Amino acid sequence: RPLGMAGALLAATLASPLLVRHAMAQPASVSEPTAATVLEERVVVLEAGTAVESLERVNPKYPVGAARERVEDTVVLRVDIDEEGKPGAVAVVYSGGETTFQKQIEQSAVEAVRQWTFTPATRGGQPIPAPAHLVSLHFRMYDDSPDISRRFANRYRKAEQLASSGDDEKAMKAIEALHEKDARSIGERVLTLLLEASVHERMGNVPEAREVAERARSLLDREEEPMAFELAARSAIRLNALVGDYQAVLGHYEDLLEPDSMLAADDPLHGQMDRIRQFIAGEEPLVTEGRLEACGAYCSTPTNRFYRGLNRSRFAIESVEGRIDTLTLVCDADTATLPWTANVVWVIEDQREGCWLTVLGEADTSFRLVELQAQGSSDSRAP
């Protein structure tokens, strides 16, 4: 689009005090940690692997009705891929809305991906099935039409006024109406989601706010929608910092820097990220309160899980209330699955960084994830 997300009406809307305050606020301070009580250390040996890659793609068709009504969307799909690289079950994880037009777009996305082929994942050099592989498809009207309609802008501002006044109940009803009736372009959808995230946060629902902000970020194409991408990324950074998910924070920050920086040299965000890195590199334990919750559409089978990027290569799980069955670690495409054992510090081999931890078990199980600084190697090996 000639103006893209830099259209005057969108720029004015993006400059709303509520959203700017929400996206730019400083991350919260971290609660005082406690040390884990452990009996032994075990080294986690990762099994080498490679990830799924798309090989041949079929572009989805833009539904005629959705195109006529200028409905845009991004559809995130969960695809189960077999050891030959063929897609099996395909399910919608989420998209931008729930109207008839969005359902048409979702169906078009599903039909297209069912025709794709993939390079299968491998483990130990052998191809393996890859359930729950995520794929995103963007549906955009690339023309001279405005990104934000005047009808939406007027209704959005009314919802924003309700949110600014502190009337959260009425604000959420107005936001729901925007989702259902008025938000059609991707810019309108993202603005509505970010306003919803700001209201959730003020109501004390920080995990819900983070989920909504992450959804807004996932709908966007960095190159085509830079202003909205930056605002959504800042909101996701802030909310992930509030819950202590620093790997997600740093990941979104890197998205703003690569391939070309969207941030000025004196942007306060650089200093905030430096402080987070210093905190991660410090000696104090990093403590996260975890809970196993239903995985929902992200998983191929009903599962209760906790999923989090690890900041350090040495960690323990303590204060468990409920039942934990297994732990899974993914470092790039290398993996390890560990039967749950209490009173253990797990040490990822070679002090690997950028790993993701999945905890599986009984619904509503609560625990404390304690991340510790590396203290040398151990001869004990994880089973």
Secondary structure, DSSP 8 states (H G I E B T S, - for coil): --SGGG-HHHHHHHT-HHHHHHHHS-------------SEEEEE--B-EE--EEEE-------HHHHHTT--EEEEEEEEE-TTS-EEEEEEEE-S--SHHHHHHHHHHHHHHTT-EEE-EEETTEEE-EEEEEEEEEE---SSS-SS-HHHHHHHHHHHHHHHHT-HHHHHHHHHHIIIII--SHHHHHHHHHHHHHHHHHTT-HHHHHHHHHHHHHT--TTT-HHHHHHHHHHHHHHHHHTT-HHHHHHHHHHHHSSS--S-TT-HHHHHHHHHHHHHHSSS-EEEEEE-EE-GGGSSS--EEEEEE-SSSEEEEEEEES-EEEEEEEETTEEEEEE--SSEEEEEGGG--SEEEEEEESTT-EEEEEEE------S-B--
